[in-house]
Amino acid sequence: MDSEPKAQPKVVAIIPARYHSNRFEGKPLALILGKPMIQHVYERAVAVPLLSRVAVATDDERIAACVRGFGGEVVMTRSDHVSGTDRLAEAASIMDIREQDVVVNIQGDQPLFPAEVVAQVATPLLEDPALPMATLIYKIVRREEINDPNHVKTVFDRHGRALYFSRSPIPFQRNPDEPVPPTYYKHLGFYAYRKGFLLTFVGLPEGEWERFEKLEQLRALEFGYDIRVVLTEHDSVEVDTPKDLDRVEEILRRVGVG
Protein backbone atom coordinates (compact mmCIF):
# COMPACT_ATOMS: atom_id res chain seq x y z
CA MET A 1 0.00 0.00 0.00
CA ASP A 2 1.40 3.38 -1.03
CA SER A 3 2.13 5.80 1.78
CA GLU A 4 0.23 9.08 1.79
CA PRO A 5 2.08 12.04 0.28
CA LYS A 6 3.58 14.50 2.74
CA ALA A 7 1.64 17.69 3.29
CA GLN A 8 3.13 20.72 1.58
CA PRO A 9 4.85 23.16 3.94
CA LYS A 10 2.82 26.18 4.95
CA VAL A 11 4.27 29.67 5.16
CA VAL A 12 3.54 31.60 8.34
CA ALA A 13 4.60 35.16 9.13
CA ILE A 14 5.47 36.30 12.64
CA ILE A 15 6.10 39.96 13.46
CA PRO A 16 8.19 40.37 16.63
CA ALA A 17 7.32 43.63 18.39
CA ARG A 18 8.62 45.14 21.61
CA TYR A 19 7.69 48.38 23.29
CA HIS A 20 11.02 49.35 24.83
CA SER A 21 13.68 50.67 22.47
CA ASN A 22 16.74 52.79 23.14
CA ARG A 23 16.22 54.95 20.08
CA PHE A 24 12.43 54.98 19.85
CA GLU A 25 10.29 54.06 22.86
CA GLY A 26 6.92 52.58 21.90
CA LYS A 27 7.82 52.42 18.21
CA PRO A 28 5.22 49.77 17.16
CA LEU A 29 2.43 52.07 18.39
CA ALA A 30 3.72 55.20 16.68
CA LEU A 31 1.05 56.68 14.43
CA ILE A 32 1.54 56.85 10.68
CA LEU A 33 -1.28 58.78 9.00
CA GLY A 34 -3.38 58.12 12.10
CA LYS A 35 -2.78 54.36 12.20
CA PRO A 36 -0.30 52.49 14.48
CA MET A 37 2.80 51.31 12.65
CA ILE A 38 2.25 47.69 13.72
CA GLN A 39 -1.15 47.80 12.00
CA HIS A 40 0.42 48.99 8.75
CA VAL A 41 2.85 46.07 8.87
CA TYR A 42 0.17 43.53 9.83
CA GLU A 43 -2.26 44.61 7.12
CA ARG A 44 0.45 44.38 4.46
CA ALA A 45 1.31 40.88 5.67
CA VAL A 46 -2.23 39.49 5.68
CA ALA A 47 -2.63 40.70 2.09
CA VAL A 48 0.19 38.38 0.93
CA PRO A 49 -1.45 35.34 -0.75
CA LEU A 50 1.43 32.98 0.13
CA LEU A 51 0.93 33.41 3.87
CA SER A 52 -1.48 31.03 5.59
CA ARG A 53 -1.25 32.85 8.94
CA VAL A 54 0.09 36.10 10.38
CA ALA A 55 0.70 36.88 14.04
CA VAL A 56 2.39 39.55 16.14
CA ALA A 57 4.70 38.24 18.88
CA THR A 58 5.10 40.59 21.84
CA ASP A 59 5.57 40.69 25.61
CA ASP A 60 3.82 44.04 26.00
CA GLU A 61 0.10 44.26 26.77
CA ARG A 62 -0.16 47.70 25.15
CA ILE A 63 0.97 46.28 21.82
CA ALA A 64 -1.20 43.19 22.30
CA ALA A 65 -4.28 45.33 22.99
CA CYS A 66 -3.58 47.39 19.88
CA VAL A 67 -3.30 44.29 17.69
CA ARG A 68 -6.48 42.76 19.12
CA GLY A 69 -8.20 46.10 18.59
CA PHE A 70 -7.75 45.97 14.83
CA GLY A 71 -8.61 42.25 14.70
CA GLY A 72 -5.10 40.82 14.43
CA GLU A 73 -3.68 37.65 15.98
CA VAL A 74 -1.24 38.18 18.84
CA VAL A 75 1.03 35.71 20.67
CA MET A 76 2.26 36.69 24.13
CA THR A 77 5.89 35.76 24.77
CA ARG A 78 8.37 36.05 27.62
CA SER A 79 9.93 39.41 28.43
CA ASP A 80 13.52 38.20 28.83
CA HIS A 81 14.35 37.50 25.19
CA VAL A 82 17.70 38.85 24.04
CA SER A 83 16.68 39.11 20.39
CA GLY A 84 13.72 39.16 18.05
CA THR A 85 14.70 35.71 16.80
CA ASP A 86 14.32 34.26 20.30
CA ARG A 87 10.86 35.81 20.48
CA LEU A 88 10.10 34.41 17.03
CA ALA A 89 11.08 30.88 18.08
CA GLU A 90 8.94 30.96 21.23
CA ALA A 91 5.96 32.22 19.24
CA ALA A 92 6.43 29.51 16.61
CA SER A 93 6.35 26.89 19.38
CA ILE A 94 3.22 28.37 20.96
CA MET A 95 1.48 28.48 17.57
CA ASP A 96 2.10 24.77 17.05
CA ILE A 97 3.66 25.24 13.62
CA ARG A 98 4.88 22.03 11.99
CA GLU A 99 8.60 21.24 11.80
CA GLN A 100 8.72 21.48 7.98
CA ASP A 101 6.70 24.70 7.76
CA VAL A 102 8.38 27.97 6.83
CA VAL A 103 8.40 30.87 9.30
CA VAL A 104 8.97 34.33 7.84
CA ASN A 105 10.25 37.02 10.19
CA ILE A 106 8.74 40.35 9.17
CA GLN A 107 10.24 43.31 10.97
CA GLY A 108 7.69 45.46 12.75
CA ASP A 109 9.51 48.66 11.79
CA GLN A 110 9.10 48.24 8.02
CA PRO A 111 5.59 49.54 7.32
CA LEU A 112 6.23 49.89 3.58
CA PHE A 113 7.55 46.44 2.74
CA PRO A 114 6.45 45.22 -0.73
CA ALA A 115 4.36 42.02 -0.73
CA GLU A 116 6.74 40.43 -3.25
CA VAL A 117 9.59 40.14 -0.76
CA VAL A 118 7.74 37.54 1.31
CA ALA A 119 7.57 35.12 -1.62
CA GLN A 120 11.16 35.95 -2.57
CA VAL A 121 12.54 34.99 0.84
CA ALA A 122 10.28 31.96 1.41
CA THR A 123 10.41 30.29 -2.02
CA PRO A 124 13.95 28.84 -1.67
CA LEU A 125 12.82 26.85 1.39
CA LEU A 126 9.70 25.64 -0.41
CA GLU A 127 11.83 24.47 -3.34
CA ASP A 128 14.62 22.86 -1.26
CA PRO A 129 13.46 20.87 1.80
CA ALA A 130 17.05 20.67 3.09
CA LEU A 131 17.59 24.43 3.20
CA PRO A 132 17.43 25.80 6.78
CA MET A 133 17.09 29.54 6.18
CA ALA A 134 17.12 32.34 3.64
CA THR A 135 17.32 36.12 3.67
CA LEU A 136 17.21 39.08 1.29
CA ILE A 137 19.95 41.31 -0.09
CA TYR A 138 19.86 44.48 -2.15
CA LYS A 139 22.48 46.00 -4.46
CA ILE A 140 23.72 49.20 -2.84
CA VAL A 141 23.11 52.25 -5.00
CA ARG A 142 23.63 54.98 -2.40
CA ARG A 143 27.40 55.22 -1.89
CA GLU A 144 27.05 56.56 1.65
CA GLU A 145 25.63 53.19 2.76
CA ILE A 146 28.86 51.34 1.97
CA ASN A 147 30.73 52.73 4.98
CA ASP A 148 27.68 53.07 7.22
CA PRO A 149 27.80 50.32 9.91
CA ASN A 150 24.01 50.46 10.21
CA HIS A 151 23.79 49.01 6.70
CA VAL A 152 25.10 45.45 6.90
CA LYS A 153 27.06 44.24 3.89
CA THR A 154 27.34 40.67 2.64
CA VAL A 155 29.35 38.50 0.27
CA PHE A 156 28.13 35.20 -1.14
CA ASP A 157 29.23 32.36 -3.40
CA ARG A 158 28.07 31.59 -6.94
CA HIS A 159 25.33 29.32 -5.63
CA GLY A 160 23.75 32.13 -3.61
CA ARG A 161 25.04 30.94 -0.25
CA ALA A 162 26.15 33.63 2.19
CA LEU A 163 29.85 33.63 3.05
CA TYR A 164 29.86 36.48 5.56
CA PHE A 165 27.93 39.51 6.81
CA SER A 166 29.68 42.59 8.15
CA ARG A 167 29.11 46.14 9.26
CA SER A 168 32.36 46.94 7.46
CA PRO A 169 32.57 47.34 3.68
CA ILE A 170 33.14 43.90 2.15
CA PRO A 171 34.89 43.19 -0.10
CA PHE A 172 37.68 45.60 0.75
CA GLN A 173 39.11 47.27 -2.36
CA ARG A 174 42.89 46.85 -1.93
CA ASN A 175 43.81 48.81 -5.05
CA PRO A 176 41.96 52.15 -5.15
CA ASP A 177 42.98 52.58 -8.81
CA GLU A 178 40.95 49.59 -10.01
CA PRO A 179 38.91 50.81 -13.01
CA VAL A 180 35.80 48.94 -11.88
CA PRO A 181 34.94 49.16 -8.16
CA PRO A 182 33.36 46.22 -6.32
CA THR A 183 29.62 45.73 -6.24
CA TYR A 184 28.34 45.97 -2.68
CA TYR A 185 25.24 44.27 -1.39
CA LYS A 186 23.42 45.12 1.81
CA HIS A 187 21.40 42.77 3.94
CA LEU A 188 17.70 43.41 4.40
CA GLY A 189 16.07 42.24 7.61
CA PHE A 190 13.69 39.65 6.17
CA TYR A 191 14.34 36.03 7.13
CA ALA A 192 12.66 32.73 6.35
CA TYR A 193 13.41 29.73 8.56
CA ARG A 194 12.43 26.11 8.53
CA LYS A 195 10.57 25.89 11.85
CA GLY A 196 12.69 22.95 13.00
CA PHE A 197 15.90 24.86 12.28
CA LEU A 198 14.59 27.99 13.99
CA LEU A 199 14.41 26.09 17.27
CA THR A 200 17.88 24.64 16.65
CA PHE A 201 19.27 28.09 15.90
CA VAL A 202 18.13 29.73 19.13
CA GLY A 203 19.59 26.80 21.08
CA LEU A 204 23.10 27.44 19.72
CA PRO A 205 25.57 29.42 21.85
CA GLU A 206 26.58 32.89 20.74
CA GLY A 207 29.23 32.76 18.03
CA GLU A 208 32.51 34.67 18.11
CA TRP A 209 31.79 36.61 14.90
CA GLU A 210 28.31 37.38 16.16
CA ARG A 211 29.70 38.74 19.42
CA PHE A 212 31.93 41.25 17.67
CA GLU A 213 29.67 42.28 14.78
CA LYS A 214 26.41 42.05 16.78
CA LEU A 215 24.80 40.17 13.89
CA GLU A 216 22.79 37.07 14.76
CA GLN A 217 22.93 35.52 11.31
CA LEU A 218 26.67 34.99 11.70
CA ARG A 219 25.89 32.34 14.32
CA ALA A 220 24.34 30.14 11.64
CA LEU A 221 27.40 30.50 9.38
CA GLU A 222 29.87 29.88 12.20
CA PHE A 223 28.10 26.64 13.12
CA GLY A 224 28.08 25.45 9.50
CA TYR A 225 24.51 26.11 8.38
CA ASP A 226 23.72 27.45 4.92
CA ILE A 227 21.96 30.78 4.44
CA ARG A 228 20.55 31.36 0.97
CA VAL A 229 20.64 35.00 -0.05
CA VAL A 230 18.04 36.25 -2.51
CA LEU A 231 18.69 39.40 -4.50
CA THR A 232 15.66 41.67 -4.52
CA GLU A 233 14.95 44.86 -6.40
CA HIS A 234 13.06 46.25 -3.41
CA ASP A 235 14.95 48.33 -0.87
CA SER A 236 13.59 48.52 2.67
CA VAL A 237 12.45 51.66 4.45
CA GLU A 238 12.94 51.16 8.17
CA VAL A 239 11.67 53.33 11.00
CA ASP A 240 14.54 53.69 13.47
CA THR A 241 13.78 57.13 14.88
CA PRO A 242 10.72 59.41 15.16
CA LYS A 243 12.13 61.46 12.28
CA ASP A 244 11.77 58.44 9.96
CA LEU A 245 8.00 58.61 10.41
CA ASP A 246 7.90 61.80 8.32
CA ARG A 247 9.65 60.03 5.44
CA VAL A 248 7.21 57.10 5.59
CA GLU A 249 4.18 59.39 5.66
CA GLU A 250 5.53 61.33 2.69
CA ILE A 251 5.94 58.10 0.69
CA LEU A 252 2.44 56.92 1.57
CA ARG A 253 0.91 60.22 0.55
CA ARG A 254 2.83 60.08 -2.72
CA VAL A 255 1.26 56.71 -3.57
CA GLY A 256 -2.19 57.90 -2.60
CA VAL A 257 -2.58 56.43 0.89
CA GLY A 258 -4.22 58.72 3.43
C-alpha positions in Angstrom: 0.0 0.0 0.0 1.4 3.4 -1.0 2.1 5.8 1.8 0.2 9.1 1.8 2.1 12.0 0.3 3.6 14.5 2.7 1.6 17.7 3.3 3.1 20.7 1.6 4.8 23.2 3.9 2.8 26.2 5.0 4.3 29.7 5.2 3.5 31.6 8.3 4.6 35.2 9.1 5.5 36.3 12.6 6.1 40.0 13.5 8.2 40.4 16.6 7.3 43.6 18.4 8.6 45.1 21.6 7.7 48.4 23.3 11.0 49.3 24.8 13.7 50.7 22.5 16.7 52.8 23.1 16.2 54.9 20.1 12.4 55.0 19.9 10.3 54.1 22.9 6.9 52.6 21.9 7.8 52.4 18.2 5.2 49.8 17.2 2.4 52.1 18.4 3.7 55.2 16.7 1.1 56.7 14.4 1.5 56.9 10.7 -1.3 58.8 9.0 -3.4 58.1 12.1 -2.8 54.4 12.2 -0.3 52.5 14.5 2.8 51.3 12.6 2.2 47.7 13.7 -1.1 47.8 12.0 0.4 49.0 8.7 2.9 46.1 8.9 0.2 43.5 9.8 -2.3 44.6 7.1 0.5 44.4 4.5 1.3 40.9 5.7 -2.2 39.5 5.7 -2.6 40.7 2.1 0.2 38.4 0.9 -1.4 35.3 -0.8 1.4 33.0 0.1 0.9 33.4 3.9 -1.5 31.0 5.6 -1.3 32.8 8.9 0.1 36.1 10.4 0.7 36.9 14.0 2.4 39.6 16.1 4.7 38.2 18.9 5.1 40.6 21.8 5.6 40.7 25.6 3.8 44.0 26.0 0.1 44.3 26.8 -0.2 47.7 25.2 1.0 46.3 21.8 -1.2 43.2 22.3 -4.3 45.3 23.0 -3.6 47.4 19.9 -3.3 44.3 17.7 -6.5 42.8 19.1 -8.2 46.1 18.6 -7.7 46.0 14.8 -8.6 42.3 14.7 -5.1 40.8 14.4 -3.7 37.7 16.0 -1.2 38.2 18.8 1.0 35.7 20.7 2.3 36.7 24.1 5.9 35.8 24.8 8.4 36.1 27.6 9.9 39.4 28.4 13.5 38.2 28.8 14.4 37.5 25.2 17.7 38.8 24.0 16.7 39.1 20.4 13.7 39.2 18.1 14.7 35.7 16.8 14.3 34.3 20.3 10.9 35.8 20.5 10.1 34.4 17.0 11.1 30.9 18.1 8.9 31.0 21.2 6.0 32.2 19.2 6.4 29.5 16.6 6.4 26.9 19.4 3.2 28.4 21.0 1.5 28.5 17.6 2.1 24.8 17.1 3.7 25.2 13.6 4.9 22.0 12.0 8.6 21.2 11.8 8.7 21.5 8.0 6.7 24.7 7.8 8.4 28.0 6.8 8.4 30.9 9.3 9.0 34.3 7.8 10.3 37.0 10.2 8.7 40.3 9.2 10.2 43.3 11.0 7.7 45.5 12.8 9.5 48.7 11.8 9.1 48.2 8.0 5.6 49.5 7.3 6.2 49.9 3.6 7.6 46.4 2.7 6.5 45.2 -0.7 4.4 42.0 -0.7 6.7 40.4 -3.2 9.6 40.1 -0.8 7.7 37.5 1.3 7.6 35.1 -1.6 11.2 35.9 -2.6 12.5 35.0 0.8 10.3 32.0 1.4 10.4 30.3 -2.0 14.0 28.8 -1.7 12.8 26.9 1.4 9.7 25.6 -0.4 11.8 24.5 -3.3 14.6 22.9 -1.3 13.5 20.9 1.8 17.0 20.7 3.1 17.6 24.4 3.2 17.4 25.8 6.8 17.1 29.5 6.2 17.1 32.3 3.6 17.3 36.1 3.7 17.2 39.1 1.3 19.9 41.3 -0.1 19.9 44.5 -2.1 22.5 46.0 -4.5 23.7 49.2 -2.8 23.1 52.3 -5.0 23.6 55.0 -2.4 27.4 55.2 -1.9 27.1 56.6 1.7 25.6 53.2 2.8 28.9 51.3 2.0 30.7 52.7 5.0 27.7 53.1 7.2 27.8 50.3 9.9 24.0 50.5 10.2 23.8 49.0 6.7 25.1 45.5 6.9 27.1 44.2 3.9 27.3 40.7 2.6 29.4 38.5 0.3 28.1 35.2 -1.1 29.2 32.4 -3.4 28.1 31.6 -6.9 25.3 29.3 -5.6 23.8 32.1 -3.6 25.0 30.9 -0.2 26.1 33.6 2.2 29.8 33.6 3.0 29.9 36.5 5.6 27.9 39.5 6.8 29.7 42.6 8.2 29.1 46.1 9.3 32.4 46.9 7.5 32.6 47.3 3.7 33.1 43.9 2.1 34.9 43.2 -0.1 37.7 45.6 0.8 39.1 47.3 -2.4 42.9 46.9 -1.9 43.8 48.8 -5.1 42.0 52.2 -5.2 43.0 52.6 -8.8 40.9 49.6 -10.0 38.9 50.8 -13.0 35.8 48.9 -11.9 34.9 49.2 -8.2 33.4 46.2 -6.3 29.6 45.7 -6.2 28.3 46.0 -2.7 25.2 44.3 -1.4 23.4 45.1 1.8 21.4 42.8 3.9 17.7 43.4 4.4 16.1 42.2 7.6 13.7 39.7 6.2 14.3 36.0 7.1 12.7 32.7 6.3 13.4 29.7 8.6 12.4 26.1 8.5 10.6 25.9 11.8 12.7 23.0 13.0 15.9 24.9 12.3 14.6 28.0 14.0 14.4 26.1 17.3 17.9 24.6 16.7 19.3 28.1 15.9 18.1 29.7 19.1 19.6 26.8 21.1 23.1 27.4 19.7 25.6 29.4 21.8 26.6 32.9 20.7 29.2 32.8 18.0 32.5 34.7 18.1 31.8 36.6 14.9 28.3 37.4 16.2 29.7 38.7 19.4 31.9 41.3 17.7 29.7 42.3 14.8 26.4 42.1 16.8 24.8 40.2 13.9 22.8 37.1 14.8 22.9 35.5 11.3 26.7 35.0 11.7 25.9 32.3 14.3 24.3 30.1 11.6 27.4 30.5 9.4 29.9 29.9 12.2 28.1 26.6 13.1 28.1 25.4 9.5 24.5 26.1 8.4 23.7 27.5 4.9 22.0 30.8 4.4 20.6 31.4 1.0 20.6 35.0 0.0 18.0 36.2 -2.5 18.7 39.4 -4.5 15.7 41.7 -4.5 15.0 44.9 -6.4 13.1 46.3 -3.4 14.9 48.3 -0.9 13.6 48.5 2.7 12.4 51.7 4.4 12.9 51.2 8.2 11.7 53.3 11.0 14.5 53.7 13.5 13.8 57.1 14.9 10.7 59.4 15.2 12.1 61.5 12.3 11.8 58.4 10.0 8.0 58.6 10.4 7.9 61.8 8.3 9.6 60.0 5.4 7.2 57.1 5.6 4.2 59.4 5.7 5.5 61.3 2.7 5.9 58.1 0.7 2.4 56.9 1.6 0.9 60.2 0.6 2.8 60.1 -2.7 1.3 56.7 -3.6 -2.2 57.9 -2.6 -2.6 56.4 0.9 -4.2 58.7 3.4 
